[in-house]
Amino acid sequence: MEDLLRKTVAFDDLKVEVELYYKLNFDAEKSCGYIKVFNNTSQREDEKFEVYMELLECGLNEATVTKKLDTVVHEIKSGNLDVTF
């Protein structure tokens, strides 16, 4: 099992990108990762801006972290998390 979990989900129709970053097997801090939603209208990396962020506490396993990512993705698809501008 790798110690770093990174995933990206792009919604081209909504012009947003969901990014997951999480340090598995790490507990030296309160937060071990995050799920961020970025505006993806610009092609330049330095021009993306954050629309939503959820900090993830330490001690979670890969399945739990992936489930939290799936929840955010589902909320965007269903319209419960508004990411329009």
Residue pairs with C-beta under 8 A, 6 or more apart in sequence:
1 24
1 25
1 62
2 24
3 23
3 24
3 25
3 26
4 21
4 22
4 23
4 24
5 20
5 21
5 22
5 23
5 24
5 33
5 62
5 65
5 66
6 19
6 20
6 21
6 22
7 19
7 20
7 66
7 69
8 17
8 18
8 19
8 20
9 17
9 18
9 69
9 73
10 16
10 17
10 18
10 40
11 17
11 18
11 40
11 76
11 77
11 83
12 40
14 76
14 83
14 84
15 39
15 40
15 41
16 37
16 38
16 39
16 40
16 51
16 76
16 83
17 37
17 38
17 40
17 48
18 35
18 36
18 37
18 38
18 69
18 72
18 73
18 76
19 34
19 35
19 36
19 37
19 38
20 33
20 34
20 35
20 65
20 69
21 33
21 34
21 36
22 32
22 33
22 34
22 56
22 60
22 65
23 32
23 33
23 58
24 32
24 60
24 61
24 62
24 65
26 32
26 58
27 58
27 59
28 58
29 58
30 57
30 58
31 55
31 56
31 57
31 58
32 56
32 57
32 58
32 59
32 60
33 55
33 56
33 65
34 53
34 54
34 55
34 56
35 53
35 54
35 56
35 68
35 69
35 72
36 50
36 52
36 53
36 54
37 50
37 51
37 52
37 53
37 72
37 76
37 81
37 83
38 48
38 49
38 50
38 51
39 48
39 49
39 50
39 51
39 83
39 85
40 48
41 85
42 48
51 83
52 72
52 81
52 83
54 68
54 72
56 65
56 68
60 68
72 81
75 81
76 83
